[in-house]
């Protein structure tokens, strides 16, 4: 791999959401304490180019984003500092913004999303606890249908912090994700404890070894056609959260991410499809 180009944007970019269509990336990110922007990223002549598509009157963090028929669907995450179930659309042709639905699951952020034919699939995420439920939003009828929970061999699998990508025409591969028990313990203690007791727990938590966090090393597969889950083995590297999975014709890449809280990996891992 070779680094082709890099640029410095005019404000920090973090915790946004990316959608891809027609050799373009659309990135929704918070600009300041009152607004966010939809950015269009292209690479003409192997040079990065970023243009502003729209400004939105709220901040965003850890939302989902997908594109279908030149309409950008996003939301179901943290808006103005609070988790929301609202699902938004932005028409890239006529520049129309709309609130089109309300996610039927519990409030959460960091969910997974995918466009399958005329449907938007949303899975997992978390808040005080992790979630393994999934829902399908029909983009034509604007109606919801619940999907199979991510359970394999009676084990409820956390999808918080994981990522997925296309394995084949009918299946998505999921890699990484927090351990549901460790996450629940940490969020409870970091919320309930106070003062010196909280600082002591926090210090102990961040000093844990990578293995103690027990992040998901199973390669999980969701079958879109059969609405079912299975596993095809374990990864041979440290499980990550907040990483990116990318799919090409022959390979799948796991790009960086955290391998424990506050410790990021510089590595890119490759596997054959």
NUTORVEX-850016 format. One line per 10 residues: for each residue x, y, z of C-alpha. Coordinates in Angstrom, 2 decimals. Layout:
BEGIN
X Y Z ~ ...
END
This chain:
BEGIN
0.00 0.00 0.00 ~ 1.12 3.53 -0.82 ~ -0.08 6.82 0.65 ~ -1.38 8.79 -2.35 ~ -2.33 12.11 -0.78 ~ -3.23 13.82 2.49 ~ -4.68 17.21 3.37 ~ -5.40 19.31 6.46 ~ -9.04 20.31 6.80 ~ -9.98 23.66 8.33
-11.53 22.15 11.49 ~ -11.10 18.84 13.37 ~ -13.07 15.87 12.01 ~ -14.18 13.22 14.49 ~ -17.02 10.81 15.35 ~ -18.86 11.46 12.09 ~ -20.41 8.99 9.65 ~ -19.43 8.10 6.09 ~ -21.49 6.90 3.13 ~ -20.20 6.03 -0.33
-21.75 6.33 -3.80 ~ -20.47 6.86 -7.36 ~ -16.79 7.14 -6.38 ~ -17.65 9.78 -3.82 ~ -17.59 9.73 -0.03 ~ -20.10 11.74 1.96 ~ -18.99 12.52 5.51 ~ -21.34 14.03 8.10 ~ -19.44 15.68 10.92 ~ -19.87 18.28 13.65
-18.43 21.68 12.69 ~ -19.05 23.63 15.91 ~ -21.28 23.55 18.99 ~ -24.38 24.40 16.95 ~ -24.01 22.78 13.55 ~ -22.64 19.99 11.41 ~ -21.81 19.69 7.72 ~ -22.23 17.16 4.96 ~ -18.91 16.99 3.13 ~ -18.31 15.45 -0.30
-14.88 13.85 -0.71 ~ -13.49 12.98 -4.14 ~ -10.05 12.12 -5.53 ~ -9.62 13.81 -8.93 ~ -6.21 12.98 -10.39 ~ -5.24 11.19 -7.15 ~ -5.65 14.40 -5.14 ~ -8.08 14.66 -2.22 ~ -10.80 17.25 -2.66 ~ -13.41 18.19 -0.03
-16.46 20.36 -0.71 ~ -19.37 21.35 1.54 ~ -22.73 19.94 0.42 ~ -24.94 21.26 3.23 ~ -24.93 22.69 6.74 ~ -27.25 21.12 9.33 ~ -28.59 22.97 12.42 ~ -27.46 20.36 14.96 ~ -24.36 18.43 16.01 ~ -23.82 14.74 15.22
-21.82 11.97 16.84 ~ -21.67 8.21 16.19 ~ -24.68 8.18 13.84 ~ -25.35 5.89 10.87 ~ -25.19 7.06 7.24 ~ -26.06 5.36 3.94 ~ -26.94 6.42 0.38 ~ -29.64 4.99 -1.90 ~ -30.85 6.56 -5.18 ~ -28.87 9.71 -4.41
-30.60 10.20 -1.07 ~ -28.45 10.30 2.05 ~ -30.05 8.58 5.05 ~ -28.60 9.30 8.48 ~ -29.33 9.59 12.20 ~ -30.05 7.00 14.93 ~ -27.19 8.18 17.14 ~ -26.17 11.23 19.14 ~ -27.73 14.51 18.00 ~ -26.99 17.69 19.99
-25.38 15.58 22.71 ~ -28.26 13.15 23.25 ~ -29.11 9.81 21.67 ~ -32.10 10.03 19.33 ~ -34.20 7.55 17.35 ~ -34.84 10.00 14.52 ~ -33.91 8.97 10.99 ~ -33.22 11.80 8.52 ~ -32.88 12.07 4.76 ~ -31.07 14.57 2.58
-31.75 14.54 -1.15 ~ -28.49 15.24 -2.94 ~ -30.38 16.26 -6.08 ~ -32.87 18.83 -4.80 ~ -31.09 19.58 -1.46 ~ -34.22 18.74 0.58 ~ -33.78 17.72 4.23 ~ -36.47 15.73 6.02 ~ -37.22 13.64 9.12 ~ -38.57 10.40 7.65
-38.92 7.95 10.52 ~ -38.28 6.92 14.09 ~ -36.09 3.92 14.83 ~ -38.18 1.41 16.84 ~ -35.35 0.07 19.02 ~ -33.95 1.52 22.23 ~ -31.89 4.72 22.13 ~ -28.29 4.05 21.10 ~ -25.26 5.20 19.14 ~ -22.49 3.49 17.10
-24.96 1.20 15.30 ~ -24.11 -0.65 12.08 ~ -25.99 0.13 8.85 ~ -26.25 -1.24 5.32 ~ -28.38 -0.69 2.21 ~ -29.89 -3.93 0.88 ~ -31.99 -3.42 -2.25 ~ -34.71 -0.96 -1.16 ~ -34.10 -1.38 2.55 ~ -31.89 0.18 5.21
-30.54 -2.36 7.72 ~ -29.58 -1.10 11.21 ~ -27.97 -3.38 13.83 ~ -26.41 -3.19 17.26 ~ -24.84 -0.15 18.86 ~ -25.08 0.67 22.53 ~ -25.74 3.06 25.39 ~ -25.54 1.93 29.03 ~ -25.56 -1.62 27.62 ~ -24.66 -3.10 24.25
-27.32 -4.16 21.74 ~ -27.50 -7.08 19.32 ~ -30.93 -6.42 17.78 ~ -31.55 -5.38 14.20 ~ -34.24 -3.63 12.15 ~ -35.04 -3.17 8.47 ~ -36.48 0.11 7.20 ~ -38.26 -0.16 3.84 ~ -37.32 2.98 1.94 ~ -40.43 2.83 -0.26
-43.12 2.22 2.37 ~ -41.14 3.87 5.23 ~ -42.07 0.96 7.50 ~ -39.96 -1.04 9.98 ~ -39.46 -4.78 10.48 ~ -37.46 -6.40 13.27 ~ -34.68 -8.79 12.26 ~ -32.99 -11.72 13.98 ~ -30.93 -10.88 17.06 ~ -27.18 -11.52 16.75
-27.13 -14.77 18.72 ~ -24.90 -17.75 17.90 ~ -24.98 -20.96 19.97 ~ -27.16 -19.17 22.53 ~ -24.52 -16.45 23.01 ~ -25.74 -12.86 22.70 ~ -23.10 -11.05 20.66 ~ -22.27 -7.38 21.16 ~ -22.05 -5.37 17.94 ~ -21.04 -2.12 19.67
-17.81 -0.77 18.21 ~ -17.73 -3.44 15.50 ~ -17.79 -2.84 11.76 ~ -19.08 -4.88 8.83 ~ -18.60 -5.12 5.09 ~ -19.77 -7.19 2.14 ~ -18.53 -10.80 2.18 ~ -20.56 -11.88 -0.86 ~ -23.85 -10.88 -2.54 ~ -25.93 -12.30 0.32
-23.73 -11.91 3.40 ~ -22.00 -9.31 5.56 ~ -18.85 -10.00 7.59 ~ -18.64 -8.46 11.08 ~ -15.33 -8.04 12.93 ~ -14.58 -6.56 16.36 ~ -16.83 -5.13 19.06 ~ -16.91 -4.59 22.82 ~ -17.55 -7.40 25.26 ~ -21.09 -6.82 26.57
-20.28 -7.68 30.21 ~ -17.14 -5.54 30.40 ~ -18.98 -2.63 28.75 ~ -21.93 -2.87 31.15 ~ -19.63 -2.98 34.18 ~ -17.55 -0.03 32.98 ~ -20.46 2.24 32.03 ~ -22.18 1.53 35.36 ~ -19.09 2.19 37.50 ~ -17.98 5.27 35.58
-21.49 6.67 36.03 ~ -22.37 5.53 39.56 ~ -19.04 5.97 41.34 ~ -17.86 9.40 42.49 ~ -14.76 11.12 43.76 ~ -11.69 9.09 44.72 ~ -13.51 5.78 44.22 ~ -14.34 6.69 40.63 ~ -10.79 7.83 39.89 ~ -9.41 4.60 41.35
-11.72 2.49 39.18 ~ -11.00 4.59 36.09 ~ -7.23 4.23 36.55 ~ -7.59 0.47 37.04 ~ -9.89 0.17 34.00 ~ -7.50 1.87 31.59 ~ -4.53 -0.10 32.93 ~ -6.11 -3.46 32.06 ~ -4.37 -5.60 29.48 ~ -5.82 -6.04 26.00
-6.91 -9.59 26.80 ~ -8.88 -8.47 29.87 ~ -11.26 -6.44 27.71 ~ -12.19 -9.63 25.80 ~ -13.29 -7.80 22.66 ~ -14.91 -9.97 20.00 ~ -12.43 -12.00 17.91 ~ -15.10 -14.08 16.14 ~ -15.70 -13.44 12.46 ~ -19.48 -13.08 12.43
-21.56 -13.43 9.28 ~ -25.06 -12.04 8.78 ~ -27.05 -13.55 5.91 ~ -29.29 -10.87 4.40 ~ -31.35 -13.40 2.45 ~ -31.97 -15.84 5.30 ~ -31.93 -13.27 8.15 ~ -29.54 -15.46 10.15 ~ -26.19 -15.31 11.97 ~ -23.19 -17.66 11.98
-19.45 -17.57 12.67 ~ -16.63 -18.69 10.37 ~ -13.75 -18.67 12.86 ~ -11.57 -16.20 14.73 ~ -9.32 -13.37 13.57 ~ -5.57 -13.82 14.17 ~ -4.94 -10.27 15.41 ~ -6.13 -8.05 18.26 ~ -9.85 -7.35 18.01 ~ -10.60 -3.69 17.41
-13.37 -1.20 18.08 ~ -13.99 1.90 16.00 ~ -12.04 0.42 13.10 ~ -13.05 0.30 9.43 ~ -13.74 -2.82 7.34 ~ -13.28 -2.45 3.59 ~ -14.13 -4.96 0.88 ~ -12.65 -5.39 -2.62 ~ -13.20 -8.14 -5.17 ~ -10.57 -10.38 -3.55
-9.78 -9.02 -0.10 ~ -11.25 -7.61 3.11 ~ -9.22 -5.08 5.10 ~ -9.47 -4.17 8.78 ~ -8.08 -0.65 9.14 ~ -6.64 0.51 12.48 ~ -9.09 1.15 15.38 ~ -8.66 0.83 19.14 ~ -7.39 -2.47 20.55 ~ -8.26 -1.33 24.09
-9.73 1.96 25.35 ~ -7.43 4.89 24.43 ~ -4.90 2.63 22.65 ~ -5.11 2.71 18.85 ~ -3.58 0.24 16.43 ~ -1.53 1.57 13.48 ~ -1.99 -1.67 11.51 ~ -4.06 -2.68 8.49 ~ -4.95 -6.39 8.31 ~ -5.86 -8.23 5.11
-7.74 -11.47 4.47 ~ -8.95 -13.19 1.33 ~ -12.68 -13.39 0.76
END
